[in-house]
């Protein structure tokens, strides 16, 4: 995004929600503007009914952000994002989900492709829906 760079460490796009982990430049915490631009860009190409505010009824108005505190917190959230399609019953293994970053994470050496065939204990009980 022009003027608002970030890198995506993980993403899982599901039919009714998404999860992602971003890295923003040092000293930059402008999540709201990035989400506004993403929602605007995606909405342009989608024909969706308008809500009472004359907005496309495609996005929820809110989002949750969590500042990752350390590498353990990052790892736990990476696991949560990548396991989410399995958790919701869309696939049996994260590697089978085509709408996310798990395969890229495997290519980077962050996971084995067999990871997630069982729910990882590190994310048991985590709920961010």
JONORFEN-V337296 format. One record per helix or strand of 3 or more residues. SS is the DSSP state (alpha for helix, beta for strand). FROM is the first residue (numbers start at 1). TO is the last residue. If there is no record, write none. Layout:
# JONORFEN-V337296
ss: [SS | SS]
from: [FROM | FROM]
to: [TO | TO]
This chain:
# JONORFEN-V337296
ss: [beta | beta | alpha | alpha | alpha | alpha | alpha]
from: [6 | 18 | 31 | 71 | 94 | 102 | 121]
to: [13 | 24 | 44 | 87 | 96 | 107 | 123]
